[in-house]
Amino acid sequence: MTLGQLSILAAALFLVGSAEVVAGPLMTAMAPDFGVPPAAIAYLPAAYGLAYAGFAIIAGPLSDRFGRKRPLQAGLLGFAALSTALAHSTNLSVAIALSALAGLCGAFVQPNSLSFVADSSSPEDVDIRTARVFVGLMSAFVITPSIAGWIADRFGWRYAYYLLALLAALAFLAVSAAFRPGRSHGGVVVSFVATHKGALATRGVVRRLAASYFWLGSVAGFGVVVADVAARKLSLSPTDAGLLAGFFGLVTIAGNLAGPMVRALLSHRALPIACFAASAGVFAFAIPATSVSQLALVGLPWAFGYGCGGPLHHARLSGMSAQFRGTINSYHASLLNLGIFSTSFLFGALAPTAIDLFYALVGGISLIGASLLAIANFAERRVATKGQGA
């Protein structure tokens, strides 16, 4: 896979990440147009994540059987059309429906992008290439909140969605030009049901997929609302909240790029340590902060642990089965976005009256997922050790 192709896939993941975080700094700007409290805007990323979660388990088996390119093209083109339509919506119900439909498109984009990477990489290169592509996803947490908040203050929130639509259209053209139609990856598997059964029968995959919901979904979902979390704690403007969220995104990218090095240093311990750090970081947001610099310091463990552990978890799942890679990645993406939906929903329900309870619940759920990954690592190491002994 060429550097240009990796860059295109990174751009596709940038759009997926942007759809998850763009509404955060726009909440106070969108709410008056829809006649709702700002916290209600959190239902937009919640709807996106729920639809994504429900549809991804269909998108993955299709790519295993018929190739990666066409589903990826369909997702990007639909994303462009729906982002444009959302910018024209005049009430929250319509916006939520359009956000959910955009989630269906995202369900084609991320799993197929990751499967493209793993299909063309050796086991030794999967971590590194996945980390590079994930720079696109993580950079959305830097660029999108910062630009979206600035656009909302100067031009109106609708133009943030127009910009996403333009970027999706350009990504569609780039994928069309740079990739050949993929071949089937399903081997001898014929039926849709057999594809799912084969993926779930892969040794160790169920425990790691559960962590996709409990850990990665929770810490990623926290990133979706972190701009509004910051605004509530310190009474920040959309621009300032977006900039702080952008800083956290920058730390996330640093963790993303450091992941392969951390893994080289700590071996199998790298992923559990990163996961526990991110979970502890979510709890830390309950600590009182009186300045932006204090809140930025509080958020460092969450952002770096999330950035470091996320790609390592993705790469491990992608490498568990070549035959069912698309299906496993789709289950992973589905559960990840279900976790984002759960976190966004909790924020919408609890932020107005019980924000500390929100931190406790999200931190506790993510801690369950971190524990599952630690157990999975221990079990796999034990099996490997027995195999060497035999």
C-alpha positions as CSV (number, residue, x, y, z in Angstrom):
1,M,0.0,0.0,0.0
2,T,1.4,3.4,-1.0
3,L,1.7,6.5,1.2
4,G,-0.9,8.1,-1.0
5,Q,-3.4,5.3,-0.4
6,L,-2.7,5.4,3.4
7,S,-3.3,9.2,3.3
8,I,-6.7,8.7,1.5
9,L,-7.8,6.2,4.1
10,A,-6.6,8.5,6.9
11,A,-8.8,11.2,5.3
12,A,-11.8,8.9,5.3
13,L,-11.3,8.1,9.0
14,F,-10.9,11.9,9.6
15,L,-14.5,12.2,8.3
16,V,-15.7,9.5,10.7
17,G,-14.1,11.2,13.6
18,S,-15.4,14.6,12.6
19,A,-19.0,13.3,12.5
20,E,-18.6,12.2,16.1
21,V,-17.1,15.5,17.5
22,V,-18.4,18.3,15.2
23,A,-21.5,18.8,17.2
24,G,-19.6,19.3,20.5
25,P,-18.5,22.9,20.0
26,L,-21.6,23.7,18.0
27,M,-24.1,22.9,20.8
28,T,-24.6,26.4,22.1
29,A,-24.9,27.7,18.5
30,M,-27.3,25.1,17.3
31,A,-29.6,25.0,20.3
32,P,-31.4,28.4,19.6
33,D,-32.1,27.4,16.0
34,F,-33.8,24.2,17.1
35,G,-35.4,25.7,20.2
36,V,-33.8,23.2,22.6
37,P,-31.3,23.2,25.5
38,P,-27.6,22.9,24.4
39,A,-27.3,19.5,26.0
40,A,-30.0,18.1,23.7
41,I,-27.7,18.5,20.7
42,A,-25.7,15.6,22.2
43,Y,-28.4,13.4,20.7
44,L,-27.0,14.1,17.2
45,P,-23.7,12.1,17.8
46,A,-25.8,9.6,19.9
47,A,-28.0,8.9,16.9
48,Y,-25.0,8.7,14.6
49,G,-23.3,6.2,16.9
50,L,-26.5,4.1,17.4
51,A,-27.2,3.8,13.6
52,Y,-23.6,3.1,12.9
53,A,-23.6,0.3,15.6
54,G,-26.7,-1.3,14.2
55,F,-25.7,-1.3,10.5
56,A,-21.9,-2.1,10.7
57,I,-22.5,-5.8,11.4
58,I,-24.1,-6.0,7.9
59,A,-21.5,-3.9,6.2
60,G,-18.5,-6.0,7.3
61,P,-19.7,-9.4,5.9
62,L,-20.5,-7.7,2.6
63,S,-17.0,-6.5,2.3
64,D,-15.5,-9.9,3.2
65,R,-17.5,-11.4,0.4
66,F,-17.6,-8.7,-2.3
67,G,-14.6,-6.4,-1.7
68,R,-13.8,-3.2,0.1
69,K,-13.9,-0.4,-2.5
70,R,-17.5,-0.1,-3.5
71,P,-18.9,-0.1,0.1
72,L,-16.3,2.6,1.0
73,Q,-17.3,4.7,-2.0
74,A,-21.0,4.4,-1.1
75,G,-20.3,5.4,2.4
76,L,-18.3,8.6,1.5
77,L,-20.9,9.7,-1.2
78,G,-23.8,9.2,1.2
79,F,-21.9,11.0,3.9
80,A,-21.5,14.1,1.7
81,A,-25.2,14.2,0.7
82,L,-26.4,13.8,4.3
83,S,-24.0,16.4,5.8
84,T,-25.4,18.9,3.2
85,A,-29.0,17.9,4.2
86,L,-28.3,18.3,7.9
87,A,-27.0,21.8,7.3
88,H,-30.4,22.7,5.9
89,S,-32.5,21.1,8.7
90,T,-34.7,23.4,10.8
91,N,-35.6,21.2,13.8
92,L,-33.9,18.8,16.1
93,S,-35.9,15.7,15.0
94,V,-34.9,16.1,11.4
95,A,-31.3,16.7,12.3
96,I,-31.3,13.6,14.5
97,A,-32.7,11.5,11.6
98,L,-30.1,12.8,9.2
99,S,-27.3,12.2,11.7
100,A,-28.5,8.6,12.1
101,L,-28.5,8.1,8.3
102,A,-24.9,9.5,8.2
103,G,-24.1,6.8,10.8
104,L,-25.2,4.2,8.3
105,C,-22.6,5.7,5.8
106,G,-19.9,5.7,8.5
107,A,-20.5,2.0,9.0
108,F,-19.2,1.4,5.5
109,V,-16.3,3.8,5.8
110,Q,-14.3,2.9,8.9
111,P,-14.4,-1.0,8.8
112,N,-13.5,-1.0,5.1
113,S,-10.7,1.5,5.5
114,L,-9.1,-0.6,8.3
115,S,-9.6,-3.8,6.4
116,F,-7.8,-2.3,3.3
117,V,-4.8,-1.6,5.6
118,A,-4.7,-5.1,7.1
119,D,-5.3,-6.8,3.8
120,S,-2.1,-5.3,2.4
121,S,0.1,-5.5,5.5
122,S,2.3,-8.1,7.0
123,P,1.7,-8.9,10.7
124,E,4.8,-6.9,11.6
125,D,3.5,-3.8,9.7
126,V,-0.1,-3.8,10.9
127,D,0.5,-1.8,14.1
128,I,2.5,0.8,12.3
129,R,0.2,1.3,9.3
130,T,-2.9,1.2,11.5
131,A,-1.3,3.9,13.6
132,R,-0.6,6.0,10.6
133,V,-4.1,5.7,9.2
134,F,-5.5,6.5,12.7
135,V,-3.7,9.8,12.6
136,G,-6.7,10.8,10.4
137,L,-9.2,9.8,12.9
138,M,-7.4,11.3,15.9
139,S,-6.6,14.5,14.0
140,A,-10.4,15.0,13.8
141,F,-10.3,15.6,17.5
142,V,-7.8,18.4,17.0
143,I,-8.9,20.0,13.8
144,T,-12.7,19.6,13.7
145,P,-13.6,21.1,17.2
146,S,-11.2,24.0,16.7
147,I,-12.5,24.9,13.2
148,A,-16.1,24.1,14.0
149,G,-16.2,26.4,17.0
150,W,-14.5,29.2,15.0
151,I,-16.9,28.7,12.1
152,A,-19.9,28.7,14.4
153,D,-18.8,32.0,16.0
154,R,-18.2,33.8,12.6
155,F,-20.4,32.2,10.0
156,G,-23.0,30.0,11.7
157,W,-22.9,26.3,12.6
158,R,-24.4,25.2,9.3
159,Y,-21.1,25.9,7.4
160,A,-19.3,23.4,9.5
161,Y,-21.5,20.7,8.0
162,Y,-21.1,22.1,4.5
163,L,-17.3,21.8,4.9
164,L,-17.7,18.1,6.0
165,A,-19.8,17.5,2.9
166,L,-17.1,18.9,0.6
167,L,-14.4,16.9,2.2
168,A,-16.4,13.7,1.9
169,A,-17.0,14.4,-1.8
170,L,-13.2,14.9,-2.3
171,A,-12.4,11.7,-0.4
172,F,-14.9,9.8,-2.7
173,L,-13.1,11.0,-5.8
174,A,-9.7,10.1,-4.3
175,V,-10.8,6.6,-3.4
176,S,-12.3,6.1,-6.9
177,A,-9.0,7.1,-8.5
178,A,-6.5,5.4,-6.2
179,F,-8.0,1.9,-5.4
180,R,-8.9,-1.0,-7.6
181,P,-12.1,-2.9,-7.0
182,G,-11.4,-5.4,-4.2
183,R,-11.8,-9.1,-4.4
184,S,-13.8,-11.4,-2.1
185,H,-12.1,-12.1,1.2
186,G,-14.6,-14.7,2.4
187,G,-12.8,-17.9,1.3
188,V,-15.1,-20.9,1.3
189,V,-17.7,-19.1,3.5
190,V,-20.9,-18.8,1.5
191,S,-23.8,-17.7,3.7
192,F,-24.2,-14.4,5.6
193,V,-24.8,-16.3,8.9
194,A,-21.8,-18.5,8.4
195,T,-19.6,-15.4,8.0
196,H,-20.8,-14.1,11.4
197,K,-20.4,-17.5,13.1
198,G,-16.9,-17.9,11.7
199,A,-15.9,-14.4,13.0
200,L,-17.3,-14.9,16.5
201,A,-15.7,-18.4,16.7
202,T,-12.2,-16.9,16.3
203,R,-10.2,-17.6,19.5
204,G,-10.3,-14.7,21.9
205,V,-12.3,-12.4,19.7
206,V,-15.4,-12.1,21.9
207,R,-13.6,-10.8,24.9
208,R,-11.8,-8.2,22.9
209,L,-14.9,-7.1,21.1
210,A,-16.6,-6.6,24.5
211,A,-13.8,-4.2,25.3
212,S,-14.6,-2.3,22.1
213,Y,-17.8,-1.3,23.8
214,F,-16.9,-1.0,27.4
215,W,-13.5,0.6,27.1
216,L,-13.0,2.1,23.6
217,G,-16.6,3.2,23.1
218,S,-16.6,4.9,26.5
219,V,-13.3,6.8,26.2
220,A,-14.1,7.7,22.5
221,G,-17.6,8.8,23.5
222,F,-16.1,11.0,26.2
223,G,-14.1,12.7,23.4
224,V,-17.3,13.4,21.6
225,V,-18.6,15.6,24.4
226,V,-15.4,16.8,26.0
227,A,-15.8,20.3,24.4
228,D,-19.1,20.8,26.2
229,V,-17.7,19.2,29.4
230,A,-15.0,21.9,29.3
231,A,-17.5,24.6,28.6
232,R,-19.6,23.6,31.6
233,K,-16.7,23.4,34.0
234,L,-15.2,26.7,33.0
235,S,-18.0,28.7,31.2
236,L,-16.1,28.8,27.9
237,S,-17.2,30.2,24.6
238,P,-17.6,27.7,21.6
239,T,-14.3,28.9,20.2
240,D,-12.4,28.4,23.5
241,A,-14.1,25.0,24.2
242,G,-13.2,23.9,20.7
243,L,-9.6,24.9,21.2
244,L,-9.3,23.0,24.4
245,A,-10.9,19.9,22.8
246,G,-8.4,20.4,20.0
247,F,-5.6,20.3,22.5
248,F,-6.9,17.0,23.9
249,G,-7.0,15.8,20.3
250,L,-3.4,16.8,19.8
251,V,-2.4,14.8,22.9
252,T,-4.5,11.9,21.5
253,I,-2.5,12.0,18.3
254,A,0.8,12.0,20.3
255,G,-0.4,8.9,22.0
256,N,-1.5,7.4,18.7
257,L,2.0,7.9,17.2
258,A,3.7,6.7,20.3
259,G,1.7,3.5,20.4
260,P,4.1,1.3,18.4
261,M,7.1,2.5,20.4
262,V,5.2,1.9,23.7
263,R,4.4,-1.5,22.5
264,A,8.0,-2.2,21.6
265,L,9.0,-1.1,25.1
266,L,6.3,-2.8,27.1
267,S,5.3,-5.7,24.8
268,H,1.9,-7.2,25.8
269,R,1.6,-4.9,28.8
270,A,1.3,-1.7,26.6
271,L,-2.4,-2.0,25.8
272,P,-3.7,-2.7,29.3
273,I,-1.6,0.1,30.8
274,A,-2.8,2.6,28.2
275,C,-6.4,1.5,28.8
276,F,-6.2,1.9,32.6
277,A,-4.6,5.3,32.2
278,A,-7.5,6.5,30.0
279,S,-10.1,5.2,32.4
280,A,-8.4,6.9,35.3
281,G,-8.3,10.1,33.2
282,V,-12.1,10.1,32.8
283,F,-12.5,9.9,36.6
284,A,-10.0,12.8,37.0
285,F,-12.4,15.2,35.2
286,A,-14.4,15.3,38.5
287,I,-11.5,17.1,40.1
288,P,-12.3,20.8,40.5
289,A,-10.5,23.0,37.9
290,T,-10.4,26.8,37.9
291,S,-8.4,27.5,34.7
292,V,-8.0,26.1,31.2
293,S,-4.4,25.0,32.0
294,Q,-5.6,23.0,35.1
295,L,-8.3,21.2,33.1
296,A,-5.8,20.5,30.3
297,L,-3.5,18.9,32.8
298,V,-6.4,16.8,34.2
299,G,-7.3,15.5,30.8
300,L,-3.8,14.3,29.8
301,P,-4.1,10.7,31.0
302,W,-7.4,10.2,29.3
303,A,-6.3,11.7,26.0
304,F,-2.9,10.0,25.8
305,G,-4.1,6.6,27.0
306,Y,-7.0,6.7,24.5
307,G,-4.7,7.7,21.7
308,C,-2.1,5.1,22.5
309,G,-4.4,2.2,23.3
310,G,-7.0,2.7,20.5
311,P,-4.9,1.8,17.5
312,L,-3.2,-1.1,19.4
313,H,-6.7,-2.5,20.1
314,H,-7.8,-2.0,16.4
315,A,-4.6,-3.7,15.1
316,R,-4.9,-6.7,17.4
317,L,-8.5,-7.3,16.3
318,S,-7.6,-6.9,12.6
319,G,-4.9,-9.5,12.9
320,M,-7.0,-12.2,14.5
321,S,-8.5,-13.6,11.3
322,A,-7.6,-12.8,7.7
323,Q,-10.7,-14.6,6.4
324,F,-13.2,-12.8,8.6
325,R,-11.3,-9.5,9.0
326,G,-14.1,-7.3,7.6
327,T,-16.7,-8.9,9.8
328,I,-14.6,-8.7,13.0
329,N,-13.8,-5.0,12.2
330,S,-17.5,-4.3,11.7
331,Y,-18.4,-5.9,15.0
332,H,-15.7,-3.8,16.5
333,A,-16.9,-0.6,14.9
334,S,-20.5,-1.5,15.8
335,L,-19.7,-1.9,19.5
336,L,-17.4,1.1,19.5
337,N,-20.1,3.3,18.2
338,L,-22.7,1.7,20.5
339,G,-20.4,2.8,23.3
340,I,-20.2,6.3,21.9
341,F,-24.0,6.4,21.7
342,S,-24.3,5.2,25.3
343,T,-21.8,7.9,26.5
344,S,-23.5,10.7,24.5
345,F,-26.9,9.6,25.8
346,L,-25.7,9.6,29.4
347,F,-24.3,13.1,28.8
348,G,-27.5,14.4,27.4
349,A,-29.4,12.9,30.4
350,L,-27.1,13.7,33.2
351,A,-25.1,16.8,32.3
352,P,-27.8,19.3,33.3
353,T,-28.1,18.0,36.8
354,A,-25.5,15.3,37.7
355,I,-22.3,15.8,35.8
356,D,-20.2,14.1,38.5
357,L,-22.3,11.0,38.1
358,F,-21.6,11.1,34.4
359,Y,-17.9,11.0,35.0
360,A,-18.3,8.2,37.5
361,L,-20.4,6.0,35.2
362,V,-18.3,6.5,32.1
363,G,-15.1,6.0,34.1
364,G,-16.5,2.8,35.7
365,I,-17.7,1.4,32.4
366,S,-14.4,2.0,30.7
367,L,-12.6,0.4,33.6
368,I,-14.6,-2.8,33.0
369,G,-13.3,-2.8,29.4
370,A,-9.7,-2.2,30.4
371,S,-10.0,-5.1,32.8
372,L,-11.3,-7.3,30.0
373,L,-8.3,-6.5,27.8
374,A,-5.9,-7.2,30.6
375,I,-7.6,-10.6,31.1
376,A,-7.5,-11.3,27.3
377,N,-3.8,-10.5,27.2
378,F,-3.1,-12.8,30.2
379,A,-5.1,-15.6,28.6
380,E,-3.3,-15.3,25.3
381,R,0.1,-15.2,26.9
382,R,-0.7,-18.3,28.9
383,V,-1.8,-20.1,25.7
384,A,1.4,-19.0,23.9
385,T,3.6,-20.1,26.9
386,K,1.9,-23.6,26.9
387,G,2.4,-23.8,23.2
388,Q,6.1,-23.1,23.5
389,G,6.4,-25.6,26.4
390,A,4.8,-28.3,24.3
